[in-house]
Structures are given as C-alpha cells and as structure tokens.
C-alpha cells in the first residue's frame, strides 16, 4: 500500500537480501519501500511478508512516510 500511495517504482532487486519468501506479486513493492527507507525488515534478515504487521510497525512505517511528505 505504501509503494502505491507514494507512487514508488517497483524494485525487485531491493527485496533480494531477505532470507524469507516474499510472494512474487509483492517483491517489487517490498523492494521499493525498502529502497525508499520506509521499511527495513528484521535484524535476522527476514522481511516477514507472511506475518501480520503489528500496530507499532505500521505506525513507524507511516511515520516515515509522513516525515518524508512534510519535507517535500
């Protein structure tokens, strides 16, 4: 959702560093939000695409988006 809302270009290469499986349909968006700095994954090298996002993770990601928007 963040990739689409921010108009980010799909970037599959940005998702290559994660050790867990990211669905094919999401790889480009995951790479885009990671490259843009909105999301980063977990310290163990996973992105957690199969897990639900926590409220804290959602707030942190959206806060990064809002901060970027305010600077524009």
PyMOL Python script that loads the backbone (N, CA, C, O; Angstrom):
from pymol import cmd

cmd.read_pdbstr("""\
ATOM      1  N   UNK A   1       0.818  -1.184   0.000  1.00  0.00           N
ATOM      2  CA  UNK A   1       0.000   0.000   0.000  1.00  0.00           C
ATOM      3  C   UNK A   1       0.867   1.254   0.000  1.00  0.00           C
ATOM      4  O   UNK A   1       0.549   2.230  -0.679  1.00  0.00           O
ATOM      5  N   UNK A   2       1.948   1.231   0.751  1.00  0.00           N
ATOM      6  CA  UNK A   2       2.818   2.400   0.808  1.00  0.00           C
ATOM      7  C   UNK A   2       3.459   2.655  -0.551  1.00  0.00           C
ATOM      8  O   UNK A   2       3.537   3.802  -0.991  1.00  0.00           O
ATOM      9  N   UNK A   3       3.917   1.606  -1.218  1.00  0.00           N
ATOM     10  CA  UNK A   3       4.540   1.772  -2.530  1.00  0.00           C
ATOM     11  C   UNK A   3       3.565   2.412  -3.505  1.00  0.00           C
ATOM     12  O   UNK A   3       3.937   3.312  -4.259  1.00  0.00           O
ATOM     13  N   UNK A   4       2.327   1.955  -3.495  1.00  0.00           N
ATOM     14  CA  UNK A   4       1.324   2.519  -4.400  1.00  0.00           C
ATOM     15  C   UNK A   4       0.972   3.945  -4.017  1.00  0.00           C
ATOM     16  O   UNK A   4       0.893   4.816  -4.883  1.00  0.00           O
ATOM     17  N   UNK A   5       0.760   4.197  -2.738  1.00  0.00           N
ATOM     18  CA  UNK A   5       0.368   5.527  -2.280  1.00  0.00           C
ATOM     19  C   UNK A   5       1.442   6.572  -2.562  1.00  0.00           C
ATOM     20  O   UNK A   5       1.133   7.726  -2.858  1.00  0.00           O
ATOM     21  N   UNK A   6       2.691   6.164  -2.468  1.00  0.00           N
ATOM     22  CA  UNK A   6       3.791   7.104  -2.701  1.00  0.00           C
ATOM     23  C   UNK A   6       4.257   7.120  -4.153  1.00  0.00           C
ATOM     24  O   UNK A   6       5.172   7.865  -4.506  1.00  0.00           O
ATOM     25  N   UNK A   7       3.632   6.305  -4.988  1.00  0.00           N
ATOM     26  CA  UNK A   7       3.993   6.280  -6.399  1.00  0.00           C
ATOM     27  C   UNK A   7       5.401   5.755  -6.659  1.00  0.00           C
ATOM     28  O   UNK A   7       6.077   6.204  -7.585  1.00  0.00           O
ATOM     29  N   UNK A   8       5.836   4.804  -5.839  1.00  0.00           N
ATOM     30  CA  UNK A   8       7.187   4.266  -5.977  1.00  0.00           C
ATOM     31  C   UNK A   8       7.273   3.313  -7.163  1.00  0.00           C
ATOM     32  O   UNK A   8       6.327   2.581  -7.457  1.00  0.00           O
ATOM     33  N   UNK A   9       8.401   3.332  -7.830  1.00  0.00           N
ATOM     34  CA  UNK A   9       8.651   2.408  -8.930  1.00  0.00           C
ATOM     35  C   UNK A   9       9.007   1.037  -8.359  1.00  0.00           C
ATOM     36  O   UNK A   9       9.793   0.938  -7.418  1.00  0.00           O
ATOM     37  N   UNK A  10       8.433  -0.007  -8.924  1.00  0.00           N
ATOM     38  CA  UNK A  10       8.715  -1.374  -8.486  1.00  0.00           C
ATOM     39  C   UNK A  10      10.215  -1.643  -8.559  1.00  0.00           C
ATOM     40  O   UNK A  10      10.875  -1.229  -9.511  1.00  0.00           O
ATOM     41  N   UNK A  11      10.756  -2.336  -7.556  1.00  0.00           N
ATOM     42  CA  UNK A  11      12.194  -2.601  -7.493  1.00  0.00           C
ATOM     43  C   UNK A  11      12.437  -3.972  -6.859  1.00  0.00           C
ATOM     44  O   UNK A  11      12.697  -4.079  -5.661  1.00  0.00           O
ATOM     45  N   UNK A  12      12.350  -5.008  -7.680  1.00  0.00           N
ATOM     46  CA  UNK A  12      12.530  -6.373  -7.182  1.00  0.00           C
ATOM     47  C   UNK A  12      13.909  -6.576  -6.574  1.00  0.00           C
ATOM     48  O   UNK A  12      14.054  -7.354  -5.631  1.00  0.00           O
ATOM     49  N   UNK A  13      14.918  -5.898  -7.089  1.00  0.00           N
ATOM     50  CA  UNK A  13      16.280  -6.054  -6.585  1.00  0.00           C
ATOM     51  C   UNK A  13      16.383  -5.618  -5.124  1.00  0.00           C
ATOM     52  O   UNK A  13      17.217  -6.143  -4.386  1.00  0.00           O
ATOM     53  N   UNK A  14      15.564  -4.683  -4.702  1.00  0.00           N
ATOM     54  CA  UNK A  14      15.601  -4.203  -3.327  1.00  0.00           C
ATOM     55  C   UNK A  14      15.141  -5.229  -2.313  1.00  0.00           C
ATOM     56  O   UNK A  14      15.378  -5.073  -1.115  1.00  0.00           O
ATOM     57  N   UNK A  15      14.481  -6.281  -2.788  1.00  0.00           N
ATOM     58  CA  UNK A  15      13.977  -7.315  -1.890  1.00  0.00           C
ATOM     59  C   UNK A  15      14.845  -8.564  -1.891  1.00  0.00           C
ATOM     60  O   UNK A  15      14.532  -9.526  -1.190  1.00  0.00           O
ATOM     61  N   UNK A  16      15.920  -8.570  -2.654  1.00  0.00           N
ATOM     62  CA  UNK A  16      16.745  -9.770  -2.786  1.00  0.00           C
ATOM     63  C   UNK A  16      17.514 -10.147  -1.527  1.00  0.00           C
ATOM     64  O   UNK A  16      17.889 -11.310  -1.378  1.00  0.00           O
ATOM     65  N   UNK A  17      17.759  -9.226  -0.631  1.00  0.00           N
ATOM     66  CA  UNK A  17      18.575  -9.514   0.538  1.00  0.00           C
ATOM     67  C   UNK A  17      17.865 -10.237   1.666  1.00  0.00           C
ATOM     68  O   UNK A  17      18.497 -10.600   2.657  1.00  0.00           O
ATOM     69  N   UNK A  18      16.565 -10.453   1.537  1.00  0.00           N
ATOM     70  CA  UNK A  18      15.814 -11.084   2.614  1.00  0.00           C
ATOM     71  C   UNK A  18      15.848 -12.592   2.479  1.00  0.00           C
ATOM     72  O   UNK A  18      15.767 -13.128   1.374  1.00  0.00           O
ATOM     73  N   UNK A  19      15.969 -13.281   3.620  1.00  0.00           N
ATOM     74  CA  UNK A  19      16.111 -14.735   3.602  1.00  0.00           C
ATOM     75  C   UNK A  19      14.777 -15.477   3.569  1.00  0.00           C
ATOM     76  O   UNK A  19      14.753 -16.678   3.298  1.00  0.00           O
ATOM     77  N   UNK A  20      13.673 -14.792   3.836  1.00  0.00           N
ATOM     78  CA  UNK A  20      12.375 -15.463   3.797  1.00  0.00           C
ATOM     79  C   UNK A  20      11.707 -15.272   2.435  1.00  0.00           C
ATOM     80  O   UNK A  20      12.139 -14.458   1.619  1.00  0.00           O
ATOM     81  N   UNK A  21      10.643 -16.044   2.215  1.00  0.00           N
ATOM     82  CA  UNK A  21       9.919 -15.981   0.948  1.00  0.00           C
ATOM     83  C   UNK A  21       9.004 -14.765   0.917  1.00  0.00           C
ATOM     84  O   UNK A  21       8.223 -14.535   1.840  1.00  0.00           O
ATOM     85  N   UNK A  22       9.108 -14.005  -0.142  1.00  0.00           N
ATOM     86  CA  UNK A  22       8.202 -12.885  -0.380  1.00  0.00           C
ATOM     87  C   UNK A  22       7.382 -13.273  -1.603  1.00  0.00           C
ATOM     88  O   UNK A  22       7.956 -13.653  -2.624  1.00  0.00           O
ATOM     89  N   UNK A  23       6.045 -13.186  -1.528  1.00  0.00           N
ATOM     90  CA  UNK A  23       5.236 -13.570  -2.679  1.00  0.00           C
ATOM     91  C   UNK A  23       5.648 -12.814  -3.940  1.00  0.00           C
ATOM     92  O   UNK A  23       6.001 -11.636  -3.882  1.00  0.00           O
ATOM     93  N   UNK A  24       5.599 -13.495  -5.064  1.00  0.00           N
ATOM     94  CA  UNK A  24       6.034 -12.920  -6.339  1.00  0.00           C
ATOM     95  C   UNK A  24       5.332 -11.595  -6.614  1.00  0.00           C
ATOM     96  O   UNK A  24       5.953 -10.649  -7.097  1.00  0.00           O
ATOM     97  N   UNK A  25       4.042 -11.526  -6.309  1.00  0.00           N
ATOM     98  CA  UNK A  25       3.287 -10.316  -6.604  1.00  0.00           C
ATOM     99  C   UNK A  25       3.710  -9.125  -5.741  1.00  0.00           C
ATOM    100  O   UNK A  25       3.399  -7.982  -6.076  1.00  0.00           O
ATOM    101  N   UNK A  26       4.417  -9.380  -4.631  1.00  0.00           N
ATOM    102  CA  UNK A  26       4.789  -8.315  -3.700  1.00  0.00           C
ATOM    103  C   UNK A  26       6.255  -7.916  -3.776  1.00  0.00           C
ATOM    104  O   UNK A  26       6.639  -6.899  -3.199  1.00  0.00           O
ATOM    105  N   UNK A  27       7.076  -8.681  -4.464  1.00  0.00           N
ATOM    106  CA  UNK A  27       8.528  -8.456  -4.461  1.00  0.00           C
ATOM    107  C   UNK A  27       8.890  -7.042  -4.897  1.00  0.00           C
ATOM    108  O   UNK A  27       9.704  -6.392  -4.241  1.00  0.00           O
ATOM    109  N   UNK A  28       8.315  -6.554  -5.973  1.00  0.00           N
ATOM    110  CA  UNK A  28       8.638  -5.217  -6.466  1.00  0.00           C
ATOM    111  C   UNK A  28       8.285  -4.119  -5.491  1.00  0.00           C
ATOM    112  O   UNK A  28       9.040  -3.160  -5.330  1.00  0.00           O
ATOM    113  N   UNK A  29       7.133  -4.251  -4.831  1.00  0.00           N
ATOM    114  CA  UNK A  29       6.706  -3.253  -3.848  1.00  0.00           C
ATOM    115  C   UNK A  29       7.555  -3.315  -2.587  1.00  0.00           C
ATOM    116  O   UNK A  29       7.909  -2.281  -2.020  1.00  0.00           O
ATOM    117  N   UNK A  30       7.879  -4.517  -2.152  1.00  0.00           N
ATOM    118  CA  UNK A  30       8.747  -4.667  -0.974  1.00  0.00           C
ATOM    119  C   UNK A  30      10.101  -4.010  -1.253  1.00  0.00           C
ATOM    120  O   UNK A  30      10.604  -3.239  -0.435  1.00  0.00           O
ATOM    121  N   UNK A  31      10.674  -4.315  -2.388  1.00  0.00           N
ATOM    122  CA  UNK A  31      11.950  -3.708  -2.750  1.00  0.00           C
ATOM    123  C   UNK A  31      11.872  -2.195  -2.814  1.00  0.00           C
ATOM    124  O   UNK A  31      12.807  -1.503  -2.412  1.00  0.00           O
ATOM    125  N   UNK A  32      10.756  -1.678  -3.321  1.00  0.00           N
ATOM    126  CA  UNK A  32      10.591  -0.228  -3.441  1.00  0.00           C
ATOM    127  C   UNK A  32      10.515   0.457  -2.082  1.00  0.00           C
ATOM    128  O   UNK A  32      11.144   1.496  -1.879  1.00  0.00           O
ATOM    129  N   UNK A  33       9.749  -0.112  -1.143  1.00  0.00           N
ATOM    130  CA  UNK A  33       9.635   0.533   0.175  1.00  0.00           C
ATOM    131  C   UNK A  33      10.921   0.395   0.972  1.00  0.00           C
ATOM    132  O   UNK A  33      11.249   1.268   1.776  1.00  0.00           O
ATOM    133  N   UNK A  34      11.649  -0.686   0.759  1.00  0.00           N
ATOM    134  CA  UNK A  34      12.944  -0.843   1.438  1.00  0.00           C
ATOM    135  C   UNK A  34      13.942   0.173   0.871  1.00  0.00           C
ATOM    136  O   UNK A  34      14.639   0.855   1.622  1.00  0.00           O
ATOM    137  N   UNK A  35      14.001   0.264  -0.441  1.00  0.00           N
ATOM    138  CA  UNK A  35      14.922   1.210  -1.081  1.00  0.00           C
ATOM    139  C   UNK A  35      14.612   2.647  -0.663  1.00  0.00           C
ATOM    140  O   UNK A  35      15.523   3.451  -0.463  1.00  0.00           O
ATOM    141  N   UNK A  36      13.323   2.967  -0.531  1.00  0.00           N
ATOM    142  CA  UNK A  36      12.914   4.318  -0.137  1.00  0.00           C
ATOM    143  C   UNK A  36      13.126   4.593   1.349  1.00  0.00           C
ATOM    144  O   UNK A  36      13.065   5.743   1.783  1.00  0.00           O
ATOM    145  N   UNK A  37      13.376   3.536   2.132  1.00  0.00           N
ATOM    146  CA  UNK A  37      13.627   3.720   3.558  1.00  0.00           C
ATOM    147  C   UNK A  37      12.384   3.713   4.426  1.00  0.00           C
ATOM    148  O   UNK A  37      12.457   4.062   5.605  1.00  0.00           O
ATOM    149  N   UNK A  38      11.240   3.323   3.869  1.00  0.00           N
ATOM    150  CA  UNK A  38      10.009   3.285   4.653  1.00  0.00           C
ATOM    151  C   UNK A  38       9.910   2.036   5.514  1.00  0.00           C
ATOM    152  O   UNK A  38       9.289   2.059   6.576  1.00  0.00           O
ATOM    153  N   UNK A  39      10.520   0.947   5.061  1.00  0.00           N
ATOM    154  CA  UNK A  39      10.517  -0.308   5.809  1.00  0.00           C
ATOM    155  C   UNK A  39      11.909  -0.920   5.678  1.00  0.00           C
ATOM    156  O   UNK A  39      12.649  -0.608   4.745  1.00  0.00           O
ATOM    157  N   UNK A  40      12.260  -1.807   6.637  1.00  0.00           N
ATOM    158  CA  UNK A  40      13.617  -2.360   6.576  1.00  0.00           C
ATOM    159  C   UNK A  40      13.704  -3.858   6.845  1.00  0.00           C
ATOM    160  O   UNK A  40      14.750  -4.451   6.583  1.00  0.00           O
ATOM    161  N   UNK A  41      12.685  -4.476   7.341  1.00  0.00           N
ATOM    162  CA  UNK A  41      12.778  -5.883   7.692  1.00  0.00           C
ATOM    163  C   UNK A  41      13.302  -6.055   9.105  1.00  0.00           C
ATOM    164  O   UNK A  41      13.431  -5.094   9.864  1.00  0.00           O
ATOM    165  N   UNK A  42      13.603  -7.312   9.441  1.00  0.00           N
ATOM    166  CA  UNK A  42      14.013  -7.650  10.799  1.00  0.00           C
ATOM    167  C   UNK A  42      15.518  -7.896  10.895  1.00  0.00           C
ATOM    168  O   UNK A  42      16.163  -8.186   9.887  1.00  0.00           O
ATOM    169  N   UNK A  43      16.079  -7.784  12.095  1.00  0.00           N
ATOM    170  CA  UNK A  43      17.521  -7.996  12.280  1.00  0.00           C
ATOM    171  C   UNK A  43      18.020  -9.376  11.851  1.00  0.00           C
ATOM    172  O   UNK A  43      19.202  -9.539  11.549  1.00  0.00           O
ATOM    173  N   UNK A  44      17.123 -10.375  11.821  1.00  0.00           N
ATOM    174  CA  UNK A  44      17.561 -11.720  11.423  1.00  0.00           C
ATOM    175  C   UNK A  44      17.617 -11.900   9.904  1.00  0.00           C
ATOM    176  O   UNK A  44      17.857 -13.006   9.421  1.00  0.00           O
ATOM    177  N   UNK A  45      17.397 -10.819   9.150  1.00  0.00           N
ATOM    178  CA  UNK A  45      17.494 -10.876   7.698  1.00  0.00           C
ATOM    179  C   UNK A  45      16.206 -11.229   6.985  1.00  0.00           C
ATOM    180  O   UNK A  45      16.210 -11.436   5.771  1.00  0.00           O
ATOM    181  N   UNK A  46      15.102 -11.302   7.716  1.00  0.00           N
ATOM    182  CA  UNK A  46      13.821 -11.600   7.105  1.00  0.00           C
ATOM    183  C   UNK A  46      13.003 -10.321   6.937  1.00  0.00           C
ATOM    184  O   UNK A  46      13.249  -9.315   7.602  1.00  0.00           O
ATOM    185  N   UNK A  47      12.034 -10.384   6.040  1.00  0.00           N
ATOM    186  CA  UNK A  47      11.116  -9.258   5.869  1.00  0.00           C
ATOM    187  C   UNK A  47       9.802  -9.516   6.600  1.00  0.00           C
ATOM    188  O   UNK A  47       9.168  -8.580   7.088  1.00  0.00           O
ATOM    189  N   UNK A  48       9.399 -10.759   6.677  1.00  0.00           N
ATOM    190  CA  UNK A  48       8.172 -11.105   7.386  1.00  0.00           C
ATOM    191  C   UNK A  48       6.916 -10.883   6.558  1.00  0.00           C
ATOM    192  O   UNK A  48       5.873 -10.517   7.102  1.00  0.00           O
ATOM    193  N   UNK A  49       7.001 -11.097   5.257  1.00  0.00           N
ATOM    194  CA  UNK A  49       5.857 -10.860   4.379  1.00  0.00           C
ATOM    195  C   UNK A  49       4.678 -11.768   4.694  1.00  0.00           C
ATOM    196  O   UNK A  49       3.538 -11.403   4.405  1.00  0.00           O
ATOM    197  N   UNK A  50       4.912 -12.921   5.267  1.00  0.00           N
ATOM    198  CA  UNK A  50       3.828 -13.852   5.586  1.00  0.00           C
ATOM    199  C   UNK A  50       3.181 -13.548   6.939  1.00  0.00           C
ATOM    200  O   UNK A  50       2.160 -14.143   7.283  1.00  0.00           O
ATOM    201  N   UNK A  51       3.766 -12.632   7.705  1.00  0.00           N
ATOM    202  CA  UNK A  51       3.234 -12.281   9.015  1.00  0.00           C
ATOM    203  C   UNK A  51       2.347 -11.047   8.916  1.00  0.00           C
ATOM    204  O   UNK A  51       2.437 -10.282   7.955  1.00  0.00           O
ATOM    205  N   UNK A  52       1.506 -10.862   9.896  1.00  0.00           N
ATOM    206  CA  UNK A  52       0.728  -9.629  10.002  1.00  0.00           C
ATOM    207  C   UNK A  52       1.631  -8.540  10.564  1.00  0.00           C
ATOM    208  O   UNK A  52       2.477  -8.808  11.417  1.00  0.00           O
ATOM    209  N   UNK A  53       1.455  -7.334  10.094  1.00  0.00           N
ATOM    210  CA  UNK A  53       2.230  -6.207  10.612  1.00  0.00           C
ATOM    211  C   UNK A  53       1.629  -5.803  11.969  1.00  0.00           C
ATOM    212  O   UNK A  53       0.410  -5.811  12.143  1.00  0.00           O
ATOM    213  N   UNK A  54       2.489  -5.456  12.911  1.00  0.00           N
ATOM    214  CA  UNK A  54       1.994  -5.021  14.226  1.00  0.00           C
ATOM    215  C   UNK A  54       1.579  -3.554  14.151  1.00  0.00           C
ATOM    216  O   UNK A  54       1.936  -2.849  13.208  1.00  0.00           O
ATOM    217  N   UNK A  55       0.840  -3.111  15.127  1.00  0.00           N
ATOM    218  CA  UNK A  55       0.450  -1.693  15.168  1.00  0.00           C
ATOM    219  C   UNK A  55       1.687  -0.807  15.234  1.00  0.00           C
ATOM    220  O   UNK A  55       1.752   0.221  14.560  1.00  0.00           O
ATOM    221  N   UNK A  56       2.662  -1.198  16.039  1.00  0.00           N
ATOM    222  CA  UNK A  56       3.874  -0.390  16.180  1.00  0.00           C
ATOM    223  C   UNK A  56       4.638  -0.306  14.859  1.00  0.00           C
ATOM    224  O   UNK A  56       5.147   0.755  14.499  1.00  0.00           O
ATOM    225  N   UNK A  57       4.717  -1.427  14.138  1.00  0.00           N
ATOM    226  CA  UNK A  57       5.411  -1.428  12.844  1.00  0.00           C
ATOM    227  C   UNK A  57       4.670  -0.557  11.833  1.00  0.00           C
ATOM    228  O   UNK A  57       5.293   0.166  11.054  1.00  0.00           O
ATOM    229  N   UNK A  58       3.345  -0.627  11.847  1.00  0.00           N
ATOM    230  CA  UNK A  58       2.545   0.192  10.936  1.00  0.00           C
ATOM    231  C   UNK A  58       2.736   1.678  11.241  1.00  0.00           C
ATOM    232  O   UNK A  58       2.924   2.482  10.328  1.00  0.00           O
ATOM    233  N   UNK A  59       2.687   2.036  12.507  1.00  0.00           N
ATOM    234  CA  UNK A  59       2.865   3.435  12.899  1.00  0.00           C
ATOM    235  C   UNK A  59       4.264   3.927  12.520  1.00  0.00           C
ATOM    236  O   UNK A  59       4.411   5.041  12.016  1.00  0.00           O
ATOM    237  N   UNK A  60       5.280   3.114  12.755  1.00  0.00           N
ATOM    238  CA  UNK A  60       6.653   3.509  12.410  1.00  0.00           C
ATOM    239  C   UNK A  60       6.800   3.739  10.910  1.00  0.00           C
ATOM    240  O   UNK A  60       7.403   4.722  10.481  1.00  0.00           O
ATOM    241  N   UNK A  61       6.248   2.832  10.121  1.00  0.00           N
ATOM    242  CA  UNK A  61       6.337   2.960   8.664  1.00  0.00           C
ATOM    243  C   UNK A  61       5.581   4.192   8.177  1.00  0.00           C
ATOM    244  O   UNK A  61       6.098   4.962   7.368  1.00  0.00           O
ATOM    245  N   UNK A  62       4.369   4.375   8.665  1.00  0.00           N
ATOM    246  CA  UNK A  62       3.581   5.538   8.250  1.00  0.00           C
ATOM    247  C   UNK A  62       4.208   6.840   8.732  1.00  0.00           C
ATOM    248  O   UNK A  62       4.099   7.865   8.059  1.00  0.00           O
ATOM    249  N   UNK A  63       4.860   6.810   9.886  1.00  0.00           N
ATOM    250  CA  UNK A  63       5.560   7.995  10.380  1.00  0.00           C
ATOM    251  C   UNK A  63       6.703   8.375   9.437  1.00  0.00           C
ATOM    252  O   UNK A  63       6.929   9.557   9.178  1.00  0.00           O
ATOM    253  N   UNK A  64       7.420   7.376   8.925  1.00  0.00           N
ATOM    254  CA  UNK A  64       8.486   7.655   7.962  1.00  0.00           C
ATOM    255  C   UNK A  64       7.917   8.266   6.681  1.00  0.00           C
ATOM    256  O   UNK A  64       8.509   9.176   6.101  1.00  0.00           O
ATOM    257  N   UNK A  65       6.766   7.757   6.249  1.00  0.00           N
ATOM    258  CA  UNK A  65       6.116   8.301   5.054  1.00  0.00           C
ATOM    259  C   UNK A  65       5.724   9.755   5.299  1.00  0.00           C
ATOM    260  O   UNK A  65       6.025  10.626   4.483  1.00  0.00           O
ATOM    261  N   UNK A  66       5.059  10.019   6.415  1.00  0.00           N
ATOM    262  CA  UNK A  66       4.624  11.385   6.718  1.00  0.00           C
ATOM    263  C   UNK A  66       5.799  12.334   6.855  1.00  0.00           C
ATOM    264  O   UNK A  66       5.738  13.464   6.368  1.00  0.00           O
ATOM    265  N   UNK A  67       6.870  11.897   7.509  1.00  0.00           N
ATOM    266  CA  UNK A  67       8.056  12.755   7.635  1.00  0.00           C
ATOM    267  C   UNK A  67       8.618  13.117   6.269  1.00  0.00           C
ATOM    268  O   UNK A  67       9.013  14.260   6.041  1.00  0.00           O
ATOM    269  N   UNK A  68       8.657  12.154   5.367  1.00  0.00           N
ATOM    270  CA  UNK A  68       9.163  12.410   4.012  1.00  0.00           C
ATOM    271  C   UNK A  68       8.247  13.384   3.272  1.00  0.00           C
ATOM    272  O   UNK A  68       8.716  14.268   2.554  1.00  0.00           O
ATOM    273  N   UNK A  69       6.942  13.214   3.455  1.00  0.00           N
ATOM    274  CA  UNK A  69       5.982  14.083   2.788  1.00  0.00           C
ATOM    275  C   UNK A  69       6.083  15.521   3.302  1.00  0.00           C
ATOM    276  O   UNK A  69       5.935  16.471   2.532  1.00  0.00           O
ATOM    277  N   UNK A  70       6.332  15.674   4.590  1.00  0.00           N
ATOM    278  CA  UNK A  70       6.444  17.012   5.185  1.00  0.00           C
ATOM    279  C   UNK A  70       7.691  17.746   4.706  1.00  0.00           C
ATOM    280  O   UNK A  70       7.716  18.976   4.671  1.00  0.00           O
ATOM    281  N   UNK A  71       8.729  16.989   4.337  1.00  0.00           N
ATOM    282  CA  UNK A  71       9.975  17.592   3.876  1.00  0.00           C
ATOM    283  C   UNK A  71       9.903  18.018   2.412  1.00  0.00           C
ATOM    284  O   UNK A  71      10.757  18.770   1.941  1.00  0.00           O
ATOM    285  N   UNK A  72       8.889  17.540   1.691  1.00  0.00           N
ATOM    286  CA  UNK A  72       8.780  17.859   0.260  1.00  0.00           C
ATOM    287  C   UNK A  72       8.201  19.215   0.040  1.00  0.00           C
ATOM    288  O   UNK A  72       8.040  19.640  -1.104  1.00  0.00           O
TER     289      UNK A  72
END
""", "prot")
cmd.dss("prot")
cmd.show_as("cartoon", "prot")
cmd.util.cbc("prot")
cmd.orient("prot")
